[in-house]
Amino acid sequence: MRQVATGQIRVALLFAALASGCGSDPPAHPPSSGGGQSGTVAGTSGAGGDLAGSSNAGSLSASGGGVGGALAMAGSGSGTGAGVAGAAGAGNAGAAGASGSSGSAGAGGVAGAGASNCAGLLCEDFESGQIDATKWDTKTMGATLALQSVRAAHGKYAVQLHGQSQADVQSDYAFLIAHNGPTALAKHHFGRAYFYITPKPMSGHTGMVFAGTPGFPKPAYLEVANINSGWQLGYVKLDGPPNGEEVAYPPGQVPVEKWTCLEWEFNDQPDSATLWIDGNQLGQLNDQTIAYPPGHVPGSPIFDGKSSDLVGGFSDFGFGIYDWHPKNAFDLFYDDIVLDVKKVGCLPP
């Protein structure tokens, strides 16, 4: 009983403190930590906005893990009211604030574990234990795709793509594709995914990540790919005429048999692609860096007399393998995918 009373007193003090400062909006992701011994104030049920205190609680945390999540400094929803101090719960459940209403499944400022913990506009960590058919379309030819729990970058699950050898197929692919992605990503966006590949890739062009038009396997798109164990950034147009490709070759070898943080930036106005590995920028594709086809004059148009709006807007976003010239069988795993309008960054080690 003493712990319950103590928790109720702390909660009352917390709401009083927040109510006194509600004249200004908090930041979107407010860090908040105070002095004290070691406790946290954590959301227990999400939509109800209930708070459960813990004994010896002296600090507040604005970013917590676990099913309950941490105290969300601002609850908001699809309704008209915004909560002042909701507690974010698990999954998509958000928080109803102390004042205002949360609408339908409002979102806490910093949510707990689950889908509401997305760091961008489109996220996938596969921790639901299944491929979400409302988010992803699967396309395969020769290669295979499956969710598995033997190897993951974080958590329990990751998706596995298996590519065939040259003896089995002329070319093969397996992709997860998000169609009709967020419109904010249509002209310029950033991405992050963790990948693990084994054994060493030897093919003469294997697409990994793309953003482009509908119509797979023949869209127009920007891509991150590997070629003969190295890296390739490309613009590829398969929905012509005219058809063609323009590529650049960032330095370095594709890391093998280790989880690696892959980041990219795709821009369609003007067209460019940038690649980072484990936080280090490796190279770019733009009108200055075209290496294939040979003979490109730096500064001249990238393709068909243009260097801007070559894709025509990104609507489809793919993660997988498209092996144009198979040489050896291999496996490629993806985990912790995020797309956003700002650079996402790698997760803490």
Contacts in CASP RR format, 6 or more apart in sequence:
PFRMAT RR
TARGET T0000
AUTHOR 0000-0000-0000
METHOD contacts of the structure
MODEL  1
MRQVATGQIRVALLFAALASGCGSDPPAHPPSSGGGQSGTVAGTSGAGGD
LAGSSNAGSLSASGGGVGGALAMAGSGSGTGAGVAGAAGAGNAGAAGASG
SSGSAGAGGVAGAGASNCAGLLCEDFESGQIDATKWDTKTMGATLALQSV
RAAHGKYAVQLHGQSQADVQSDYAFLIAHNGPTALAKHHFGRAYFYITPK
PMSGHTGMVFAGTPGFPKPAYLEVANINSGWQLGYVKLDGPPNGEEVAYP
PGQVPVEKWTCLEWEFNDQPDSATLWIDGNQLGQLNDQTIAYPPGHVPGS
PIFDGKSSDLVGGFSDFGFGIYDWHPKNAFDLFYDDIVLDVKKVGCLPP
3 55 0 8 1.000
6 53 0 8 1.000
6 55 0 8 1.000
7 52 0 8 1.000
7 53 0 8 1.000
7 54 0 8 1.000
7 57 0 8 1.000
10 41 0 8 1.000
10 53 0 8 1.000
10 57 0 8 1.000
10 58 0 8 1.000
11 41 0 8 1.000
11 51 0 8 1.000
11 53 0 8 1.000
14 41 0 8 1.000
14 51 0 8 1.000
14 60 0 8 1.000
14 71 0 8 1.000
14 85 0 8 1.000
15 85 0 8 1.000
15 98 0 8 1.000
18 73 0 8 1.000
18 84 0 8 1.000
18 85 0 8 1.000
18 98 0 8 1.000
19 84 0 8 1.000
19 98 0 8 1.000
19 99 0 8 1.000
22 84 0 8 1.000
22 99 0 8 1.000
25 74 0 8 1.000
26 73 0 8 1.000
26 74 0 8 1.000
26 109 0 8 1.000
28 109 0 8 1.000
29 62 0 8 1.000
29 63 0 8 1.000
29 109 0 8 1.000
29 110 0 8 1.000
30 62 0 8 1.000
30 73 0 8 1.000
30 74 0 8 1.000
30 109 0 8 1.000
30 110 0 8 1.000
31 62 0 8 1.000
31 63 0 8 1.000
32 60 0 8 1.000
32 61 0 8 1.000
32 62 0 8 1.000
32 71 0 8 1.000
32 73 0 8 1.000
33 59 0 8 1.000
33 60 0 8 1.000
33 61 0 8 1.000
33 62 0 8 1.000
34 58 0 8 1.000
34 59 0 8 1.000
34 60 0 8 1.000
35 58 0 8 1.000
35 59 0 8 1.000
36 58 0 8 1.000
36 59 0 8 1.000
37 56 0 8 1.000
37 57 0 8 1.000
37 58 0 8 1.000
37 59 0 8 1.000
38 56 0 8 1.000
38 57 0 8 1.000
38 58 0 8 1.000
38 59 0 8 1.000
39 54 0 8 1.000
39 55 0 8 1.000
39 56 0 8 1.000
39 57 0 8 1.000
39 58 0 8 1.000
39 59 0 8 1.000
40 54 0 8 1.000
40 57 0 8 1.000
40 59 0 8 1.000
40 60 0 8 1.000
40 61 0 8 1.000
40 64 0 8 1.000
40 70 0 8 1.000
40 71 0 8 1.000
41 51 0 8 1.000
41 52 0 8 1.000
41 53 0 8 1.000
41 54 0 8 1.000
41 57 0 8 1.000
41 60 0 8 1.000
41 61 0 8 1.000
41 70 0 8 1.000
41 71 0 8 1.000
41 87 0 8 1.000
42 51 0 8 1.000
42 52 0 8 1.000
42 53 0 8 1.000
42 54 0 8 1.000
42 61 0 8 1.000
42 64 0 8 1.000
42 68 0 8 1.000
42 69 0 8 1.000
42 70 0 8 1.000
42 71 0 8 1.000
42 87 0 8 1.000
43 49 0 8 1.000
43 50 0 8 1.000
43 51 0 8 1.000
43 52 0 8 1.000
43 68 0 8 1.000
43 69 0 8 1.000
43 70 0 8 1.000
43 71 0 8 1.000
43 86 0 8 1.000
43 87 0 8 1.000
43 88 0 8 1.000
43 89 0 8 1.000
43 95 0 8 1.000
44 50 0 8 1.000
44 51 0 8 1.000
44 52 0 8 1.000
44 68 0 8 1.000
44 87 0 8 1.000
44 89 0 8 1.000
45 87 0 8 1.000
45 89 0 8 1.000
45 93 0 8 1.000
46 68 0 8 1.000
46 86 0 8 1.000
46 87 0 8 1.000
46 88 0 8 1.000
46 89 0 8 1.000
46 90 0 8 1.000
46 93 0 8 1.000
46 94 0 8 1.000
46 95 0 8 1.000
47 89 0 8 1.000
47 93 0 8 1.000
47 94 0 8 1.000
47 95 0 8 1.000
47 96 0 8 1.000
47 102 0 8 1.000
47 105 0 8 1.000
47 106 0 8 1.000
48 87 0 8 1.000
48 95 0 8 1.000
48 96 0 8 1.000
49 86 0 8 1.000
49 87 0 8 1.000
49 94 0 8 1.000
49 95 0 8 1.000
49 96 0 8 1.000
49 97 0 8 1.000
50 87 0 8 1.000
51 71 0 8 1.000
51 87 0 8 1.000
60 71 0 8 1.000
61 70 0 8 1.000
61 71 0 8 1.000
62 70 0 8 1.000
62 71 0 8 1.000
62 72 0 8 1.000
62 73 0 8 1.000
62 110 0 8 1.000
63 70 0 8 1.000
63 110 0 8 1.000
64 70 0 8 1.000
64 110 0 8 1.000
64 112 0 8 1.000
65 112 0 8 1.000
65 113 0 8 1.000
66 90 0 8 1.000
66 112 0 8 1.000
66 113 0 8 1.000
67 89 0 8 1.000
67 90 0 8 1.000
67 112 0 8 1.000
67 113 0 8 1.000
68 87 0 8 1.000
68 88 0 8 1.000
68 89 0 8 1.000
68 90 0 8 1.000
68 112 0 8 1.000
68 113 0 8 1.000
69 87 0 8 1.000
69 88 0 8 1.000
69 89 0 8 1.000
69 90 0 8 1.000
69 111 0 8 1.000
69 112 0 8 1.000
69 113 0 8 1.000
70 88 0 8 1.000
70 110 0 8 1.000
70 112 0 8 1.000
71 85 0 8 1.000
71 86 0 8 1.000
71 87 0 8 1.000
71 88 0 8 1.000
72 85 0 8 1.000
72 86 0 8 1.000
72 87 0 8 1.000
72 88 0 8 1.000
72 94 0 8 1.000
72 95 0 8 1.000
72 108 0 8 1.000
72 109 0 8 1.000
72 110 0 8 1.000
72 111 0 8 1.000
73 85 0 8 1.000
73 109 0 8 1.000
73 110 0 8 1.000
74 82 0 8 1.000
74 83 0 8 1.000
74 84 0 8 1.000
74 85 0 8 1.000
74 86 0 8 1.000
74 108 0 8 1.000
74 109 0 8 1.000
75 82 0 8 1.000
75 83 0 8 1.000
75 84 0 8 1.000
75 85 0 8 1.000
75 86 0 8 1.000
75 88 0 8 1.000
75 94 0 8 1.000
75 95 0 8 1.000
75 96 0 8 1.000
75 97 0 8 1.000
75 102 0 8 1.000
75 106 0 8 1.000
75 107 0 8 1.000
75 108 0 8 1.000
75 109 0 8 1.000
76 82 0 8 1.000
76 83 0 8 1.000
76 102 0 8 1.000
76 106 0 8 1.000
76 107 0 8 1.000
76 108 0 8 1.000
76 109 0 8 1.000
77 94 0 8 1.000
77 102 0 8 1.000
77 103 0 8 1.000
77 104 0 8 1.000
77 105 0 8 1.000
77 106 0 8 1.000
77 107 0 8 1.000
78 103 0 8 1.000
78 104 0 8 1.000
78 105 0 8 1.000
78 106 0 8 1.000
79 101 0 8 1.000
79 102 0 8 1.000
79 103 0 8 1.000
79 104 0 8 1.000
79 106 0 8 1.000
80 101 0 8 1.000
80 103 0 8 1.000
81 100 0 8 1.000
81 101 0 8 1.000
81 102 0 8 1.000
81 103 0 8 1.000
82 97 0 8 1.000
82 100 0 8 1.000
83 95 0 8 1.000
83 96 0 8 1.000
83 97 0 8 1.000
83 98 0 8 1.000
83 99 0 8 1.000
83 100 0 8 1.000
83 101 0 8 1.000
83 102 0 8 1.000
84 97 0 8 1.000
84 98 0 8 1.000
84 99 0 8 1.000
84 100 0 8 1.000
85 97 0 8 1.000
85 98 0 8 1.000
86 94 0 8 1.000
86 95 0 8 1.000
86 96 0 8 1.000
86 97 0 8 1.000
86 98 0 8 1.000
86 108 0 8 1.000
87 95 0 8 1.000
87 108 0 8 1.000
88 94 0 8 1.000
88 95 0 8 1.000
88 107 0 8 1.000
88 108 0 8 1.000
88 109 0 8 1.000
88 110 0 8 1.000
88 111 0 8 1.000
88 112 0 8 1.000
88 116 0 8 1.000
89 95 0 8 1.000
89 111 0 8 1.000
89 112 0 8 1.000
89 116 0 8 1.000
90 112 0 8 1.000
90 113 0 8 1.000
90 114 0 8 1.000
91 111 0 8 1.000
91 112 0 8 1.000
91 113 0 8 1.000
91 114 0 8 1.000
91 115 0 8 1.000
91 116 0 8 1.000
92 105 0 8 1.000
92 114 0 8 1.000
92 115 0 8 1.000
92 116 0 8 1.000
93 105 0 8 1.000
93 106 0 8 1.000
93 116 0 8 1.000
94 102 0 8 1.000
94 105 0 8 1.000
94 106 0 8 1.000
94 107 0 8 1.000
94 108 0 8 1.000
94 111 0 8 1.000
94 116 0 8 1.000
95 102 0 8 1.000
95 106 0 8 1.000
95 107 0 8 1.000
95 108 0 8 1.000
95 109 0 8 1.000
96 102 0 8 1.000
96 106 0 8 1.000
107 116 0 8 1.000
108 116 0 8 1.000
111 117 0 8 1.000
114 127 0 8 1.000
115 123 0 8 1.000
118 338 0 8 1.000
119 338 0 8 1.000
119 340 0 8 1.000
119 344 0 8 1.000
120 338 0 8 1.000
120 339 0 8 1.000
120 340 0 8 1.000
120 344 0 8 1.000
121 182 0 8 1.000
121 184 0 8 1.000
121 185 0 8 1.000
121 189 0 8 1.000
121 339 0 8 1.000
121 340 0 8 1.000
121 341 0 8 1.000
122 135 0 8 1.000
122 178 0 8 1.000
122 181 0 8 1.000
122 182 0 8 1.000
122 185 0 8 1.000
122 317 0 8 1.000
122 337 0 8 1.000
122 338 0 8 1.000
122 339 0 8 1.000
122 340 0 8 1.000
123 337 0 8 1.000
123 338 0 8 1.000
123 339 0 8 1.000
124 132 0 8 1.000
124 135 0 8 1.000
124 136 0 8 1.000
124 176 0 8 1.000
124 336 0 8 1.000
124 337 0 8 1.000
125 154 0 8 1.000
125 155 0 8 1.000
125 157 0 8 1.000
125 335 0 8 1.000
125 336 0 8 1.000
125 337 0 8 1.000
126 147 0 8 1.000
126 152 0 8 1.000
126 157 0 8 1.000
126 158 0 8 1.000
126 159 0 8 1.000
126 335 0 8 1.000
127 155 0 8 1.000
127 156 0 8 1.000
127 157 0 8 1.000
128 157 0 8 1.000
129 147 0 8 1.000
129 149 0 8 1.000
129 156 0 8 1.000
129 157 0 8 1.000
130 147 0 8 1.000
131 138 0 8 1.000
131 147 0 8 1.000
131 159 0 8 1.000
131 176 0 8 1.000
135 178 0 8 1.000
136 176 0 8 1.000
136 177 0 8 1.000
136 178 0 8 1.000
137 176 0 8 1.000
137 177 0 8 1.000
137 178 0 8 1.000
137 179 0 8 1.000
138 145 0 8 1.000
138 174 0 8 1.000
138 175 0 8 1.000
138 176 0 8 1.000
138 177 0 8 1.000
139 173 0 8 1.000
139 174 0 8 1.000
139 175 0 8 1.000
139 177 0 8 1.000
139 216 0 8 1.000
139 217 0 8 1.000
140 173 0 8 1.000
140 174 0 8 1.000
140 175 0 8 1.000
141 171 0 8 1.000
141 172 0 8 1.000
141 173 0 8 1.000
141 174 0 8 1.000
141 217 0 8 1.000
142 163 0 8 1.000
142 164 0 8 1.000
142 168 0 8 1.000
142 169 0 8 1.000
142 172 0 8 1.000
142 173 0 8 1.000
142 174 0 8 1.000
143 161 0 8 1.000
143 162 0 8 1.000
143 163 0 8 1.000
143 164 0 8 1.000
143 172 0 8 1.000
143 173 0 8 1.000
143 174 0 8 1.000
143 321 0 8 1.000
143 323 0 8 1.000
144 161 0 8 1.000
144 162 0 8 1.000
144 163 0 8 1.000
144 174 0 8 1.000
145 159 0 8 1.000
145 160 0 8 1.000
145 161 0 8 1.000
145 162 0 8 1.000
145 174 0 8 1.000
145 175 0 8 1.000
145 176 0 8 1.000
145 320 0 8 1.000
146 159 0 8 1.000
146 160 0 8 1.000
146 162 0 8 1.000
147 157 0 8 1.000
147 158 0 8 1.000
147 159 0 8 1.000
147 160 0 8 1.000
148 157 0 8 1.000
148 158 0 8 1.000
148 159 0 8 1.000
148 160 0 8 1.000
148 333 0 8 1.000
149 156 0 8 1.000
149 157 0 8 1.000
151 158 0 8 1.000
151 160 0 8 1.000
151 196 0 8 1.000
151 333 0 8 1.000
152 158 0 8 1.000
152 333 0 8 1.000
152 335 0 8 1.000
153 194 0 8 1.000
153 196 0 8 1.000
153 259 0 8 1.000
153 333 0 8 1.000
153 335 0 8 1.000
153 336 0 8 1.000
154 194 0 8 1.000
154 335 0 8 1.000
154 336 0 8 1.000
154 347 0 8 1.000
157 335 0 8 1.000
158 194 0 8 1.000
158 196 0 8 1.000
158 333 0 8 1.000
158 334 0 8 1.000
158 335 0 8 1.000
159 176 0 8 1.000
159 319 0 8 1.000
159 333 0 8 1.000
159 334 0 8 1.000
159 335 0 8 1.000
160 331 0 8 1.000
160 332 0 8 1.000
160 333 0 8 1.000
161 174 0 8 1.000
161 320 0 8 1.000
161 321 0 8 1.000
161 331 0 8 1.000
161 332 0 8 1.000
161 333 0 8 1.000
161 334 0 8 1.000
162 174 0 8 1.000
162 329 0 8 1.000
162 330 0 8 1.000
162 331 0 8 1.000
163 172 0 8 1.000
163 174 0 8 1.000
163 321 0 8 1.000
163 323 0 8 1.000
163 326 0 8 1.000
163 329 0 8 1.000
163 330 0 8 1.000
163 331 0 8 1.000
163 332 0 8 1.000
164 172 0 8 1.000
164 323 0 8 1.000
164 326 0 8 1.000
164 329 0 8 1.000
165 326 0 8 1.000
165 327 0 8 1.000
165 328 0 8 1.000
165 329 0 8 1.000
166 325 0 8 1.000
166 326 0 8 1.000
166 327 0 8 1.000
166 328 0 8 1.000
168 326 0 8 1.000
168 329 0 8 1.000
169 326 0 8 1.000
170 326 0 8 1.000
171 322 0 8 1.000
171 323 0 8 1.000
171 324 0 8 1.000
171 325 0 8 1.000
171 326 0 8 1.000
172 321 0 8 1.000
172 322 0 8 1.000
172 323 0 8 1.000
172 326 0 8 1.000
173 217 0 8 1.000
173 320 0 8 1.000
173 321 0 8 1.000
173 322 0 8 1.000
173 323 0 8 1.000
174 320 0 8 1.000
174 321 0 8 1.000
175 216 0 8 1.000
175 318 0 8 1.000
175 319 0 8 1.000
175 320 0 8 1.000
175 321 0 8 1.000
175 322 0 8 1.000
176 318 0 8 1.000
176 319 0 8 1.000
176 320 0 8 1.000
176 334 0 8 1.000
177 216 0 8 1.000
177 316 0 8 1.000
177 317 0 8 1.000
177 318 0 8 1.000
178 316 0 8 1.000
178 317 0 8 1.000
178 318 0 8 1.000
179 214 0 8 1.000
179 315 0 8 1.000
179 316 0 8 1.000
180 315 0 8 1.000
180 316 0 8 1.000
181 314 0 8 1.000
181 315 0 8 1.000
181 316 0 8 1.000
181 317 0 8 1.000
182 339 0 8 1.000
184 341 0 8 1.000
185 211 0 8 1.000
185 314 0 8 1.000
185 317 0 8 1.000
185 339 0 8 1.000
185 340 0 8 1.000
185 341 0 8 1.000
186 268 0 8 1.000
186 313 0 8 1.000
186 314 0 8 1.000
186 315 0 8 1.000
187 267 0 8 1.000
187 268 0 8 1.000
187 269 0 8 1.000
187 313 0 8 1.000
187 314 0 8 1.000
188 265 0 8 1.000
188 266 0 8 1.000
188 267 0 8 1.000
188 268 0 8 1.000
188 269 0 8 1.000
188 341 0 8 1.000
189 211 0 8 1.000
189 265 0 8 1.000
189 266 0 8 1.000
189 314 0 8 1.000
189 339 0 8 1.000
189 340 0 8 1.000
189 341 0 8 1.000
190 263 0 8 1.000
190 264 0 8 1.000
190 265 0 8 1.000
190 266 0 8 1.000
190 339 0 8 1.000
190 340 0 8 1.000
190 341 0 8 1.000
190 342 0 8 1.000
190 343 0 8 1.000
190 344 0 8 1.000
191 209 0 8 1.000
191 263 0 8 1.000
191 264 0 8 1.000
191 265 0 8 1.000
191 337 0 8 1.000
191 338 0 8 1.000
191 339 0 8 1.000
191 340 0 8 1.000
191 344 0 8 1.000
192 261 0 8 1.000
192 262 0 8 1.000
192 263 0 8 1.000
192 336 0 8 1.000
192 337 0 8 1.000
192 338 0 8 1.000
192 344 0 8 1.000
192 345 0 8 1.000
192 346 0 8 1.000
193 209 0 8 1.000
193 262 0 8 1.000
193 319 0 8 1.000
193 334 0 8 1.000
193 335 0 8 1.000
193 336 0 8 1.000
193 337 0 8 1.000
193 338 0 8 1.000
194 259 0 8 1.000
194 260 0 8 1.000
194 261 0 8 1.000
194 262 0 8 1.000
194 334 0 8 1.000
194 335 0 8 1.000
194 336 0 8 1.000
194 347 0 8 1.000
195 208 0 8 1.000
195 259 0 8 1.000
195 260 0 8 1.000
195 262 0 8 1.000
195 332 0 8 1.000
195 333 0 8 1.000
195 334 0 8 1.000
195 335 0 8 1.000
196 257 0 8 1.000
196 258 0 8 1.000
196 259 0 8 1.000
196 260 0 8 1.000
196 332 0 8 1.000
196 333 0 8 1.000
196 335 0 8 1.000
197 254 0 8 1.000
197 255 0 8 1.000
197 256 0 8 1.000
197 257 0 8 1.000
197 330 0 8 1.000
197 331 0 8 1.000
197 332 0 8 1.000
197 333 0 8 1.000
198 256 0 8 1.000
198 257 0 8 1.000
198 330 0 8 1.000
198 331 0 8 1.000
199 256 0 8 1.000
199 257 0 8 1.000
199 328 0 8 1.000
199 330 0 8 1.000
200 229 0 8 1.000
200 254 0 8 1.000
200 256 0 8 1.000
200 330 0 8 1.000
201 226 0 8 1.000
201 229 0 8 1.000
201 230 0 8 1.000
201 254 0 8 1.000
201 256 0 8 1.000
201 328 0 8 1.000
201 330 0 8 1.000
202 228 0 8 1.000
202 229 0 8 1.000
202 327 0 8 1.000
202 328 0 8 1.000
203 226 0 8 1.000
203 227 0 8 1.000
203 228 0 8 1.000
203 323 0 8 1.000
203 324 0 8 1.000
203 325 0 8 1.000
203 326 0 8 1.000
203 327 0 8 1.000
203 328 0 8 1.000
204 227 0 8 1.000
204 228 0 8 1.000
204 324 0 8 1.000
204 325 0 8 1.000
204 327 0 8 1.000
205 225 0 8 1.000
205 227 0 8 1.000
205 232 0 8 1.000
205 323 0 8 1.000
205 324 0 8 1.000
205 325 0 8 1.000
206 225 0 8 1.000
206 226 0 8 1.000
206 227 0 8 1.000
206 321 0 8 1.000
206 322 0 8 1.000
206 323 0 8 1.000
206 324 0 8 1.000
207 223 0 8 1.000
207 224 0 8 1.000
207 225 0 8 1.000
207 226 0 8 1.000
207 232 0 8 1.000
207 320 0 8 1.000
207 321 0 8 1.000
207 322 0 8 1.000
207 323 0 8 1.000
207 324 0 8 1.000
208 223 0 8 1.000
208 224 0 8 1.000
208 225 0 8 1.000
208 226 0 8 1.000
208 262 0 8 1.000
208 319 0 8 1.000
208 320 0 8 1.000
208 321 0 8 1.000
208 332 0 8 1.000
209 223 0 8 1.000
209 224 0 8 1.000
209 262 0 8 1.000
209 264 0 8 1.000
209 318 0 8 1.000
209 319 0 8 1.000
209 320 0 8 1.000
210 219 0 8 1.000
210 221 0 8 1.000
210 222 0 8 1.000
210 223 0 8 1.000
210 224 0 8 1.000
210 236 0 8 1.000
210 316 0 8 1.000
210 317 0 8 1.000
210 318 0 8 1.000
211 221 0 8 1.000
211 222 0 8 1.000
211 266 0 8 1.000
211 311 0 8 1.000
211 314 0 8 1.000
211 316 0 8 1.000
211 317 0 8 1.000
211 318 0 8 1.000
212 219 0 8 1.000
212 220 0 8 1.000
212 221 0 8 1.000
212 222 0 8 1.000
212 311 0 8 1.000
212 313 0 8 1.000
212 314 0 8 1.000
212 315 0 8 1.000
212 316 0 8 1.000
212 317 0 8 1.000
213 219 0 8 1.000
213 220 0 8 1.000
213 221 0 8 1.000
213 239 0 8 1.000
213 311 0 8 1.000
213 312 0 8 1.000
213 313 0 8 1.000
213 315 0 8 1.000
213 316 0 8 1.000
214 315 0 8 1.000
214 316 0 8 1.000
215 239 0 8 1.000
215 316 0 8 1.000
216 316 0 8 1.000
217 238 0 8 1.000
217 322 0 8 1.000
218 238 0 8 1.000
218 239 0 8 1.000
219 238 0 8 1.000
219 239 0 8 1.000
219 316 0 8 1.000
220 235 0 8 1.000
220 236 0 8 1.000
220 237 0 8 1.000
220 238 0 8 1.000
220 239 0 8 1.000
220 240 0 8 1.000
220 310 0 8 1.000
220 311 0 8 1.000
220 312 0 8 1.000
221 235 0 8 1.000
221 236 0 8 1.000
221 311 0 8 1.000
221 314 0 8 1.000
221 316 0 8 1.000
222 233 0 8 1.000
222 234 0 8 1.000
222 235 0 8 1.000
222 236 0 8 1.000
222 266 0 8 1.000
222 268 0 8 1.000
222 271 0 8 1.000
222 273 0 8 1.000
222 285 0 8 1.000
222 311 0 8 1.000
222 314 0 8 1.000
223 232 0 8 1.000
223 233 0 8 1.000
223 234 0 8 1.000
223 235 0 8 1.000
223 236 0 8 1.000
223 273 0 8 1.000
224 231 0 8 1.000
224 232 0 8 1.000
224 233 0 8 1.000
224 262 0 8 1.000
224 264 0 8 1.000
224 273 0 8 1.000
224 275 0 8 1.000
225 231 0 8 1.000
225 232 0 8 1.000
225 233 0 8 1.000
225 234 0 8 1.000
226 232 0 8 1.000
226 254 0 8 1.000
227 249 0 8 1.000
229 253 0 8 1.000
229 254 0 8 1.000
230 249 0 8 1.000
230 252 0 8 1.000
230 253 0 8 1.000
230 254 0 8 1.000
231 249 0 8 1.000
231 250 0 8 1.000
231 251 0 8 1.000
231 252 0 8 1.000
231 254 0 8 1.000
231 275 0 8 1.000
231 282 0 8 1.000
231 283 0 8 1.000
232 247 0 8 1.000
232 248 0 8 1.000
232 249 0 8 1.000
232 250 0 8 1.000
233 247 0 8 1.000
233 248 0 8 1.000
233 249 0 8 1.000
233 250 0 8 1.000
233 273 0 8 1.000
233 274 0 8 1.000
233 275 0 8 1.000
233 283 0 8 1.000
233 284 0 8 1.000
233 285 0 8 1.000
234 245 0 8 1.000
234 246 0 8 1.000
234 247 0 8 1.000
234 248 0 8 1.000
234 273 0 8 1.000
234 285 0 8 1.000
235 245 0 8 1.000
235 246 0 8 1.000
235 247 0 8 1.000
235 271 0 8 1.000
235 273 0 8 1.000
235 285 0 8 1.000
235 302 0 8 1.000
235 303 0 8 1.000
235 310 0 8 1.000
235 311 0 8 1.000
236 244 0 8 1.000
236 245 0 8 1.000
237 243 0 8 1.000
237 244 0 8 1.000
237 245 0 8 1.000
237 303 0 8 1.000
237 310 0 8 1.000
238 244 0 8 1.000
242 304 0 8 1.000
244 303 0 8 1.000
245 292 0 8 1.000
246 285 0 8 1.000
246 290 0 8 1.000
246 292 0 8 1.000
246 293 0 8 1.000
246 296 0 8 1.000
246 302 0 8 1.000
246 303 0 8 1.000
247 285 0 8 1.000
247 290 0 8 1.000
247 291 0 8 1.000
247 292 0 8 1.000
248 273 0 8 1.000
248 283 0 8 1.000
248 284 0 8 1.000
248 285 0 8 1.000
248 286 0 8 1.000
248 289 0 8 1.000
248 290 0 8 1.000
248 291 0 8 1.000
249 291 0 8 1.000
249 292 0 8 1.000
250 275 0 8 1.000
250 282 0 8 1.000
250 283 0 8 1.000
250 284 0 8 1.000
251 282 0 8 1.000
251 283 0 8 1.000
252 282 0 8 1.000
255 277 0 8 1.000
259 335 0 8 1.000
260 277 0 8 1.000
260 278 0 8 1.000
261 276 0 8 1.000
261 277 0 8 1.000
261 278 0 8 1.000
261 279 0 8 1.000
261 345 0 8 1.000
261 346 0 8 1.000
261 347 0 8 1.000
262 275 0 8 1.000
262 276 0 8 1.000
262 277 0 8 1.000
263 275 0 8 1.000
263 276 0 8 1.000
263 277 0 8 1.000
263 279 0 8 1.000
263 343 0 8 1.000
263 344 0 8 1.000
263 345 0 8 1.000
263 346 0 8 1.000
264 273 0 8 1.000
264 274 0 8 1.000
264 275 0 8 1.000
264 276 0 8 1.000
265 272 0 8 1.000
265 273 0 8 1.000
265 274 0 8 1.000
265 343 0 8 1.000
266 272 0 8 1.000
266 273 0 8 1.000
266 314 0 8 1.000
267 273 0 8 1.000
268 308 0 8 1.000
268 309 0 8 1.000
268 310 0 8 1.000
268 311 0 8 1.000
268 312 0 8 1.000
268 313 0 8 1.000
268 314 0 8 1.000
269 308 0 8 1.000
269 309 0 8 1.000
270 286 0 8 1.000
270 287 0 8 1.000
270 307 0 8 1.000
270 308 0 8 1.000
271 285 0 8 1.000
271 286 0 8 1.000
271 302 0 8 1.000
271 307 0 8 1.000
271 308 0 8 1.000
271 309 0 8 1.000
271 310 0 8 1.000
271 311 0 8 1.000
272 284 0 8 1.000
272 285 0 8 1.000
272 286 0 8 1.000
273 284 0 8 1.000
273 285 0 8 1.000
273 286 0 8 1.000
274 281 0 8 1.000
274 283 0 8 1.000
274 284 0 8 1.000
274 285 0 8 1.000
275 281 0 8 1.000
275 282 0 8 1.000
275 283 0 8 1.000
275 284 0 8 1.000
276 282 0 8 1.000
278 346 0 8 1.000
279 345 0 8 1.000
279 346 0 8 1.000
283 289 0 8 1.000
286 302 0 8 1.000
286 307 0 8 1.000
287 298 0 8 1.000
287 299 0 8 1.000
287 300 0 8 1.000
287 301 0 8 1.000
287 302 0 8 1.000
287 307 0 8 1.000
288 298 0 8 1.000
288 299 0 8 1.000
289 298 0 8 1.000
290 296 0 8 1.000
290 298 0 8 1.000
290 302 0 8 1.000
299 307 0 8 1.000
301 307 0 8 1.000
302 310 0 8 1.000
303 310 0 8 1.000
304 310 0 8 1.000
317 339 0 8 1.000
319 334 0 8 1.000
319 337 0 8 1.000
320 332 0 8 1.000
320 334 0 8 1.000
321 332 0 8 1.000
336 347 0 8 1.000
338 344 0 8 1.000
END
